Amino acid sequence: MNKIKFAIQIEPQLGYTYDDIKNITKHVESIGYDALWVSDHFFMNDKSEETNCLEAWTLVGALAEASEKIRLGVLVTGNTYRYPAILAKIASTVDMISGGRLDFGIGAGWKEIEYNAYGIPFHSVKERIDRLEEAIQLIKLLWTEPKANYNGKYYQLKDAFSAPKPLQKPYPPIFIGGDGEKKTLRYVAEYGDYMNLLFTPMNQIQSKLDALKKHCDDIGRDYDDVGKSYFNQFHVLETEEELDEHIENLSKKSNISKEEMRKKLHDPKYPGAWIGLPEQLRDRIQYMTDLGFDYFNMMLPYPNELEASTKLYDLVINKYFR
């Protein structure tokens, strides 16, 4: 198995300033995390008129200049927020600025409130998924061909030049977000370097892996050649007392009992955050690595990412997986 990679995920929609995210990036880079990702959103909800939400690709371009070795990306880019040919140009520019440190995440898009607010057409689920396939095909052509032509149902290119090409050859690693077994995981098998599962409940993960393997077998691709990435919220507590207090606070916010909250956190049927003692998080990560996962994208408690990233690295990652 490849070296297990650990990345931090930032949600700009929570209200960060640029300096906030730049400082987090520099901090986690200095500790030893492998990558930093930002989500692709324009605002949190209909009460967010005074809450910062920095645009994802502009932000990653700035972080590329502000950092030195950590890999960077958007997890995942909402395909229909930007015309794919322009997205290909944006991404190759960021890859050049970063010196070849871009990881390219893309998904179909889902947050309808943003589409409606910005006047972006919000297509059916089927059309968004179909557009995703065409977009990935088109982007790969622009990254690899001197002159690209494409005639899809939704997107077209005619003698399209796209320079600069990405520094990484043939192109940056492609992370495809989503767990749809019929189409999305087929796209992973056909076009992706990584699948990225998002909050998938533990008792559903094997089904997703089985579907991916079948798609790989159908097209003759080595299943082990596809990276397996998992995204969730992570929070490590040092003692049973801290964990109990944290669960109590969560139960009050959610208006459910402590017992129900504890079950949600640890029952494999629920997609809840990974919250627990170092040994509990170690065991969950080890379970996933035994299934073949080699990449963990971790969202930390806002706004305490500096402290939380240090604790998680020291108590779990460095202790058990480095």
URBEL-V436700 format. One record per pair of residues at least 24 apart in sequence whose ideal C-beta (glycine too) atoms are under 10 Angstrom apart, sorted by the first residue. I is the first residue (numbers start at 1). J is the second residue. If there is no record, write none. Layout:
I:J / I:J
This chain:
1:224 / 1:228 / 1:289 / 1:290 / 1:292 / 1:293 / 1:294 / 2:224 / 2:227 / 2:294 / 2:295 / 3:34 / 3:294 / 3:295 / 3:321 / 3:322 / 4:34 / 4:285 / 4:286 / 4:288 / 4:289 / 4:293 / 4:294 / 4:295 / 4:296 / 4:317 / 4:320 / 4:321 / 4:322 / 5:33 / 5:34 / 5:35 / 5:71 / 5:103 / 5:194 / 5:227 / 5:229 / 5:294 / 5:295 / 5:296 / 5:297 / 5:321 / 6:31 / 6:32 / 6:33 / 6:34 / 6:35 / 6:234 / 6:285 / 6:295 / 6:296 / 6:297 / 6:298 / 6:309 / 6:312 / 6:313 / 6:316 / 6:317 / 6:318 / 6:321 / 6:322 / 7:33 / 7:34 / 7:35 / 7:36 / 7:37 / 7:70 / 7:71 / 7:72 / 7:73 / 7:75 / 7:103 / 7:229 / 7:231 / 7:295 / 7:296 / 7:297 / 7:298 / 8:33 / 8:34 / 8:35 / 8:36 / 8:37 / 8:38 / 8:70 / 8:234 / 8:297 / 8:298 / 8:299 / 8:300 / 8:305 / 8:308 / 8:309 / 8:312 / 8:313 / 9:35 / 9:36 / 9:37 / 9:38 / 9:39 / 9:73 / 9:75 / 9:231 / 9:232 / 9:233 / 9:234 / 9:296 / 9:297 / 9:298 / 9:299 / 9:300 / 9:305 / 10:36 / 10:37 / 10:38 / 10:39 / 10:54 / 10:56 / 10:59 / 10:63 / 10:75 / 10:299 / 10:300 / 10:302 / 10:305 / 11:37 / 11:38 / 11:39 / 11:41 / 11:44 / 11:53 / 11:299 / 11:302 / 12:38 / 12:39 / 12:40 / 12:41 / 12:42 / 12:43 / 12:44 / 12:51 / 12:52 / 12:53 / 12:54 / 12:55 / 12:56 / 12:59 / 13:38 / 13:39 / 13:40 / 13:41 / 13:42 / 13:43 / 13:44 / 13:45 / 13:48 / 13:51 / 13:52 / 13:53 / 13:54 / 13:56 / 13:111 / 13:114 / 14:39 / 14:41 / 14:44 / 14:48 / 14:51 / 14:52 / 14:53 / 14:299 / 14:302 / 14:303 / 15:44 / 15:48 / 15:50 / 15:51 / 15:52 / 15:53 / 15:54 / 15:302 / 15:303 / 16:51 / 16:52 / 16:53 / 16:54 / 16:59 / 16:302 / 16:303 / 16:305 / 17:52 / 17:54 / 18:52 / 18:54 / 18:58 / 18:59 / 18:62 / 18:63 / 18:66 / 19:66 / 20:52 / 20:54 / 20:302 / 20:303 / 20:305 / 20:306 / 21:52 / 21:54 / 21:59 / 21:60 / 21:62 / 21:63 / 21:66 / 21:305 / 22:59 / 22:62 / 22:63 / 22:65 / 22:66 / 22:67 / 23:66 / 23:305 / 23:306 / 24:63 / 24:300 / 24:303 / 24:305 / 24:306 / 24:309 / 25:59 / 25:60 / 25:62 / 25:63 / 25:64 / 25:66 / 25:67 / 25:70 / 25:72 / 25:305 / 26:63 / 26:66 / 26:67 / 26:68 / 26:70 / 27:305 / 27:306 / 27:307 / 27:309 / 27:310 / 28:67 / 28:70 / 28:298 / 28:300 / 28:305 / 28:306 / 28:309 / 28:310 / 28:312 / 28:313 / 29:63 / 29:66 / 29:67 / 29:68 / 29:69 / 29:70 / 29:71 / 29:72 / 30:67 / 30:68 / 30:69 / 30:70 / 31:70 / 31:306 / 31:309 / 31:310 / 31:312 / 31:313 / 31:314 / 31:317 / 31:318 / 32:70 / 32:313 / 32:317 / 32:318 / 32:322 / 33:70 / 33:71 / 33:298 / 33:309 / 33:312 / 33:313 / 33:317 / 34:69 / 34:70 / 34:71 / 34:103 / 34:295 / 34:296 / 34:317 / 35:70 / 35:71 / 35:72 / 35:73 / 35:75 / 35:101 / 35:103 / 35:295 / 35:297 / 36:60 / 36:63 / 36:67 / 36:70 / 36:71 / 36:72 / 36:73 / 36:75 / 36:103 / 36:297 / 36:309 / 37:71 / 37:72 / 37:73 / 37:74 / 37:75 / 37:76 / 37:103 / 37:105 / 37:175 / 37:196 / 37:231 / 37:297 / 37:298 / 37:299 / 38:63 / 38:72 / 38:73 / 38:74 / 38:75 / 38:105 / 39:74 / 39:75 / 39:76 / 39:77 / 39:78 / 39:105 / 39:111 / 39:231 / 39:299 / 40:74 / 40:75 / 40:76 / 40:77 / 40:78 / 40:79 / 40:81 / 40:82 / 40:105 / 40:106 / 40:107 / 40:109 / 40:111 / 40:114 / 40:177 / 41:78 / 41:81 / 41:111 / 41:113 / 41:114 / 42:78 / 42:81 / 42:111 / 42:113 / 42:114 / 42:115 / 42:117 / 42:118 / 42:120 / 43:111 / 43:113 / 43:114 / 43:117 / 43:118 / 44:111 / 44:113 / 44:114 / 45:111 / 45:113 / 45:114 / 46:113 / 46:117 / 48:113 / 53:114 / 55:81 / 56:81 / 56:90 / 56:105 / 57:81 / 57:82 / 57:87 / 57:90 / 57:91 / 57:93 / 57:94 / 58:90 / 58:94 / 60:90 / 60:91 / 60:94 / 60:97 / 60:98 / 60:101 / 60:102 / 60:103 / 61:90 / 61:91 / 61:93 / 61:94 / 61:96 / 61:97 / 61:98 / 61:102 / 62:94 / 62:97 / 63:94 / 63:97 / 63:98 / 63:101 / 64:93 / 64:94 / 64:95 / 64:96 / 64:97 / 64:98 / 64:99 / 64:101 / 64:102 / 65:94 / 65:97 / 65:98 / 67:98 / 67:99 / 67:101 / 68:98 / 68:99 / 68:101 / 69:98 / 69:99 / 69:101 / 70:98 / 70:101 / 71:98 / 71:100 / 71:101 / 71:102 / 71:103 / 71:172 / 71:173 / 72:97 / 72:98 / 72:101 / 72:102 / 72:103 / 73:98 / 73:101 / 73:102 / 73:103 / 73:104 / 73:105 / 73:106 / 73:172 / 73:173 / 73:175 / 73:297 / 74:102 / 74:103 / 74:104 / 74:105 / 74:106 / 74:107 / 74:175 / 75:103 / 75:104 / 75:105 / 75:106 / 75:107 / 75:175 / 75:177 / 75:196 / 75:198 / 75:229 / 75:231 / 75:297 / 75:299 / 76:104 / 76:105 / 76:106 / 76:107 / 76:108 / 76:109 / 76:132 / 76:175 / 76:176 / 76:177 / 76:178 / 76:196 / 76:198 / 76:231 / 77:104 / 77:105 / 77:106 / 77:107 / 77:109 / 77:135 / 77:175 / 77:177 / 78:106 / 78:107 / 78:108 / 78:109 / 78:110 / 78:111 / 78:114 / 78:115 / 78:120 / 78:128 / 78:132 / 78:177 / 79:106 / 79:107 / 79:108 / 79:109 / 79:128 / 79:129 / 79:131 / 79:132 / 79:133 / 79:134 / 79:135 / 79:136 / 79:139 / 79:177 / 80:108 / 80:109 / 80:115 / 80:120 / 80:121 / 80:122 / 80:123 / 80:127 / 80:128 / 80:131 / 80:132 / 80:135 / 80:154 / 81:109 / 81:111 / 81:114 / 81:115 / 81:118 / 81:120 / 82:120 / 82:135 / 83:135 / 83:138 / 83:155 / 84:131 / 84:132 / 84:134 / 84:135 / 84:136 / 84:137 / 84:138 / 84:139 / 84:142 / 84:150 / 84:152 / 84:154 / 84:155 / 84:157 / 85:135 / 85:138 / 85:139 / 85:141 / 85:142 / 85:148 / 85:150 / 85:155 / 85:156 / 85:157 / 85:160 / 85:162 / 86:142 / 86:162 / 87:135 / 87:138 / 87:139 / 87:142 / 88:135 / 88:138 / 88:139 / 88:140 / 88:141 / 88:142 / 88:143 / 88:148 / 88:157 / 88:160 / 88:162 / 88:165 / 88:166 / 88:171 / 89:139 / 89:142 / 89:143 / 89:160 / 89:161 / 89:162 / 89:163 / 89:164 / 91:139 / 91:142 / 91:143 / 91:166 / 91:171 / 91:172 / 92:139 / 92:142 / 92:143 / 92:162 / 92:163 / 92:164 / 92:165 / 92:166 / 92:167 / 92:168 / 92:171 / 92:172 / 93:164 / 93:166 / 94:166 / 94:172 / 95:143 / 95:164 / 95:165 / 95:166 / 95:167 / 95:168 / 95:171 / 95:172 / 96:164 / 96:165 / 96:166 / 96:167 / 96:168 / 97:167 / 98:167 / 98:168 / 98:172 / 99:167 / 99:168 / 100:166 / 100:167 / 100:168 / 100:169 / 100:172 / 101:167 / 101:168 / 101:172 / 102:166 / 102:167 / 102:168 / 102:171 / 102:172 / 102:173 / 103:168 / 103:172 / 103:173 / 103:174 / 103:175 / 103:193 / 103:194 / 103:229 / 103:295 / 104:136 / 104:139 / 104:143 / 104:166 / 104:168 / 104:171 / 104:172 / 104:173 / 104:174 / 104:175 / 104:176 / 104:192 / 104:193 / 104:194 / 105:172 / 105:173 / 105:174 / 105:175 / 105:176 / 105:177 / 105:194 / 105:196 / 105:229 / 105:231 / 105:297 / 106:132 / 106:135 / 106:136 / 106:139 / 106:174 / 106:175 / 106:176 / 106:177 / 106:178 / 106:187 / 106:191 / 106:192 / 106:196 / 107:132 / 107:175 / 107:176 / 107:177 / 107:178 / 107:184 / 107:196 / 107:198 / 108:132 / 108:133 / 108:135 / 108:176 / 108:177 / 108:178 / 108:180 / 108:183 / 108:184 / 108:187 / 109:177 / 110:177 / 110:178 / 123:154 / 125:180 / 125:183 / 126:183 / 127:153 / 127:154 / 129:178 / 129:180 / 129:182 / 129:183 / 129:184 / 129:187 / 130:154 / 130:183 / 131:155 / 132:176 / 132:177 / 132:178 / 132:183 / 132:184 / 132:187 / 132:191 / 133:176 / 133:183 / 133:184 / 133:186 / 133:187 / 133:190 / 133:191 / 136:174 / 136:176 / 136:187 / 136:188 / 136:190 / 136:191 / 136:192 / 137:187 / 137:190 / 137:191 / 139:171 / 139:174 / 139:191 / 140:170 / 140:171 / 140:174 / 140:191 / 142:166 / 142:171 / 143:168 / 143:169 / 143:170 / 143:171 / 143:172 / 143:174 / 144:169 / 144:170 / 144:171 / 173:227 / 173:229 / 173:295 / 174:227 / 175:227 / 175:229 / 175:231 / 175:295 / 175:297 / 176:226 / 176:229 / 177:229 / 177:231 / 178:208 / 179:204 / 179:205 / 179:207 / 179:208 / 179:211 / 179:212 / 180:208 / 180:211 / 181:207 / 181:208 / 181:210 / 181:211 / 181:212 / 181:214 / 181:215 / 182:211 / 182:215 / 183:215 / 184:208 / 184:211 / 184:212 / 184:215 / 185:209 / 185:210 / 185:211 / 185:212 / 185:213 / 185:214 / 185:215 / 185:216 / 185:226 / 186:211 / 186:212 / 186:214 / 186:215 / 186:216 / 186:218 / 186:219 / 187:215 / 188:212 / 188:215 / 188:216 / 188:221 / 188:226 / 188:227 / 188:228 / 189:213 / 189:214 / 189:215 / 189:216 / 189:217 / 189:218 / 189:219 / 189:220 / 189:221 / 189:223 / 189:225 / 189:226 / 190:215 / 190:216 / 190:218 / 190:219 / 190:221 / 192:226 / 192:227 / 193:225 / 193:226 / 193:227 / 193:229 / 194:226 / 194:227 / 194:228 / 194:229 / 194:294 / 194:295 / 195:226 / 195:227 / 195:228 / 195:229 / 195:230 / 195:293 / 195:295 / 196:227 / 196:228 / 196:229 / 196:230 / 196:231 / 196:295 / 196:297 / 197:228 / 197:229 / 197:230 / 197:231 / 197:232 / 197:271 / 197:288 / 197:293 / 197:297 / 198:229 / 198:230 / 198:231 / 198:232 / 198:271 / 198:297 / 199:230 / 199:231 / 199:232 / 199:233 / 199:270 / 199:271 / 199:272 / 199:273 / 199:299 / 200:230 / 200:231 / 200:232 / 200:271 / 201:267 / 201:268 / 201:269 / 201:270 / 201:271 / 201:272 / 202:266 / 202:267 / 202:268 / 202:269 / 202:270 / 202:271 / 202:272 / 202:274 / 202:284 / 202:287 / 202:288 / 202:291 / 203:267 / 203:268 / 203:269 / 203:270 / 204:268 / 204:269 / 204:271 / 205:230 / 205:268 / 205:287 / 205:288 / 205:291 / 205:293 / 206:291 / 208:291 / 209:291 / 209:292 / 209:293 / 212:292 / 213:292 / 223:292 / 224:292 / 226:292 / 227:292 / 227:293 / 227:294 / 227:295 / 228:288 / 228:289 / 228:291 / 228:292 / 228:293 / 228:294 / 228:295 / 228:296 / 229:293 / 229:294 / 229:295 / 229:296 / 229:297 / 230:274 / 230:284 / 230:285 / 230:288 / 230:289 / 230:291 / 230:293 / 230:294 / 230:295 / 230:296 / 230:297 / 230:298 / 231:295 / 231:296 / 231:297 / 231:298 / 231:299 / 232:271 / 232:272 / 232:273 / 232:274 / 232:275 / 232:284 / 232:288 / 232:296 / 232:297 / 232:298 / 232:299 / 233:272 / 233:273 / 233:274 / 233:275 / 233:298 / 233:299 / 233:300 / 233:301 / 233:302 / 234:273 / 234:274 / 234:275 / 234:276 / 234:281 / 234:284 / 234:285 / 234:296 / 234:297 / 234:298 / 234:299 / 234:300 / 234:301 / 234:308 / 234:309 / 234:312 / 234:316 / 234:317 / 235:265 / 235:273 / 235:274 / 235:275 / 235:276 / 235:281 / 235:298 / 235:299 / 235:300 / 235:301 / 235:304 / 235:308 / 235:311 / 235:312 / 236:274 / 236:275 / 236:276 / 236:277 / 236:278 / 236:279 / 236:280 / 236:281 / 236:282 / 236:300 / 236:308 / 236:311 / 236:312 / 236:313 / 236:314 / 236:315 / 236:316 / 236:317 / 237:275 / 237:276 / 237:277 / 237:278 / 237:280 / 237:281 / 237:311 / 237:315 / 238:277 / 238:278 / 238:311 / 238:315 / 239:277 / 240:277 / 242:277 / 243:275 / 243:276 / 243:277 / 243:280 / 246:275 / 246:276 / 246:301 / 247:275 / 247:276 / 250:275 / 273:299 / 273:301 / 274:298 / 274:299 / 274:316 / 275:301 / 276:316 / 277:315 / 277:316 / 278:311 / 278:312 / 278:314 / 278:315 / 278:316 / 278:317 / 278:319 / 278:320 / 279:315 / 279:316 / 279:319 / 279:320 / 280:316 / 281:312 / 281:315 / 281:316 / 281:317 / 281:320 / 282:315 / 282:316 / 282:317 / 282:319 / 282:320 / 282:321 / 283:320 / 284:316 / 285:316 / 285:317 / 285:320 / 285:321 / 286:320 / 286:321 / 289:321 / 296:321
